[in-house]
Amino acid sequence: MKAAIRDMTESDNLIIANAFTAQGWKKPLSQYLLYWQECRAGKRVVLVTEYDSQFAGYVTIVWASDYPPYRENNVPEIVDFNVLIRFRRLSIGTALMDEAEKRIALSSALAGLGGCLHIDHGAAQVLYAKRGYVPDGRGLYYHGSYPAYGEQVTIDDDLTLYLTKVVNGR
């Protein structure tokens, strides 16, 4: 069976939230309700994938990033990339990233993303490297700033190394 990728619909909100709750991850319904509002406003695209007619994962594209260098240079950002654990190793993540990059390439030469540095994100880190994403050269970013040399930070989902990839050579 091949993964089917489509744009998020309003009815996906509860399905997605429930799937992650069942997996033990804290991804509240309010997050997806906000995503849906942003989709309707043209600020975000949410690509949903199903495998064997079951929700399997999603990725979002934010057209105006919160990360200042991306926002200032109009680099769309791939944000919140998730595949349910039971659907991993089926090329679903690769298919989602392919589609996200294809959509970004229609309007931008570069795609950006923030790679979380925690071990739980190791599979995604490897995927980004294999896909050709490289650090943007600015170092770690945490809670809205670049930590100073010697500064202590907490390793959580907000400790990020931002990466870019050329998706359209125009």
C-alpha positions in Angstrom: 0.0 0.0 0.0 1.2 3.5 -0.8 0.7 6.6 1.4 -1.9 9.0 0.2 -1.1 12.7 0.8 -3.7 15.5 0.8 -4.4 18.9 2.3 -5.8 19.0 5.8 -9.6 19.3 6.1 -11.5 20.6 9.1 -12.6 17.0 10.1 -8.9 16.0 10.5 -8.5 18.1 13.7 -9.9 15.6 16.1 -8.6 12.5 14.2 -5.0 13.9 14.4 -5.2 14.9 18.1 -6.7 11.6 19.1 -4.1 9.6 17.2 -1.2 11.4 19.0 -3.0 11.1 22.4 -3.3 7.3 21.8 0.4 7.2 21.1 1.1 9.1 24.4 2.2 12.4 22.8 0.9 15.7 24.0 -0.5 17.3 20.9 -3.8 19.0 21.9 -6.8 19.5 19.7 -6.3 23.3 20.1 -3.0 23.0 18.1 -4.9 21.6 15.1 -7.8 24.0 15.4 -5.2 26.8 15.1 -3.5 25.1 12.2 -6.9 24.8 10.5 -7.5 28.6 11.0 -4.1 29.4 9.6 -4.7 27.1 6.6 -7.9 29.0 5.9 -6.1 32.3 6.2 -3.3 31.1 3.7 -0.6 31.3 6.4 0.1 27.6 6.6 -0.4 24.4 4.6 -0.9 21.1 6.5 -0.2 18.0 4.5 -1.9 14.9 5.9 -0.9 11.4 5.0 -3.0 8.2 5.3 -1.7 4.7 5.0 -4.2 2.0 4.3 -7.0 4.6 4.9 -5.7 5.4 8.4 -4.2 8.7 9.5 -0.4 8.2 9.6 1.3 11.6 9.9 1.5 15.2 8.7 3.9 18.1 8.0 3.2 21.8 7.8 4.6 24.6 5.7 4.6 28.1 7.2 4.9 30.8 4.6 6.1 33.5 7.0 8.4 31.9 9.5 8.8 33.0 13.1 12.6 32.5 12.6 13.8 36.0 11.8 16.4 35.1 9.0 13.7 33.1 7.2 11.0 35.7 7.6 13.4 38.5 6.4 14.4 36.5 3.3 10.9 35.0 2.5 12.1 31.5 3.1 9.1 29.2 3.8 9.6 26.9 6.8 8.7 23.2 7.2 7.4 23.0 10.7 5.9 20.2 12.9 6.8 17.1 10.9 5.3 14.0 12.5 4.7 10.4 11.5 3.0 8.1 14.0 5.5 5.5 15.4 3.6 2.5 14.0 3.8 4.0 10.5 7.5 4.7 10.5 10.0 2.9 8.2 7.3 2.9 5.4 8.7 5.9 3.5 5.8 8.1 4.7 8.1 10.8 6.1 10.0 10.9 2.8 6.7 11.2 0.8 5.6 14.1 3.1 8.9 15.9 2.7 8.8 15.4 -1.1 5.4 17.0 -1.3 6.3 19.8 1.1 9.4 20.7 -0.9 7.5 20.4 -4.2 5.0 23.0 -3.0 7.6 25.3 -1.6 9.6 25.2 -4.9 6.6 26.8 -6.6 7.3 30.1 -4.8 10.8 29.9 -3.3 14.3 28.7 -4.2 14.9 27.6 -0.6 13.1 25.5 2.0 14.0 26.0 5.6 13.4 24.0 8.7 14.4 23.9 12.4 15.9 20.7 13.4 15.3 19.8 17.1 18.5 18.5 18.7 17.0 16.1 21.2 17.6 12.4 20.7 13.9 11.7 20.2 14.3 13.6 16.9 17.2 11.5 15.7 15.3 9.8 12.8 14.3 13.2 11.5 17.8 14.6 11.9 19.1 11.7 9.7 16.3 12.2 7.2 17.1 16.0 6.9 20.8 15.2 6.3 20.1 12.6 3.7 17.8 15.0 1.9 20.5 17.6 1.6 19.6 20.1 4.3 22.5 22.1 5.7 22.9 24.4 8.7 22.2 28.0 7.9 25.5 29.0 9.6 24.0 30.9 12.5 24.3 28.2 15.2 21.8 27.2 17.8 18.6 29.1 18.3 16.7 29.0 21.5 13.6 30.8 22.7 14.0 33.7 20.3 17.8 34.2 20.4 21.2 32.7 19.8 22.7 31.4 23.1 26.0 33.0 23.9 29.1 30.9 24.2 29.1 29.2 27.7 25.4 29.9 28.3 23.3 27.0 29.6 20.1 26.0 27.8 17.6 23.3 28.4 17.4 20.5 25.8 13.8 20.5 24.7 11.9 21.0 21.5 12.9 24.7 21.3 16.6 24.1 21.1 17.0 24.2 17.3 19.5 24.2 14.5 18.0 25.8 11.5 18.7 24.2 8.1 18.1 25.1 4.5 17.9 23.3 1.2 17.7 24.5 -2.4 14.5 23.2 -3.8 14.2 25.3 -6.9 17.4 26.3 -8.8 15.8 29.2 -10.6 
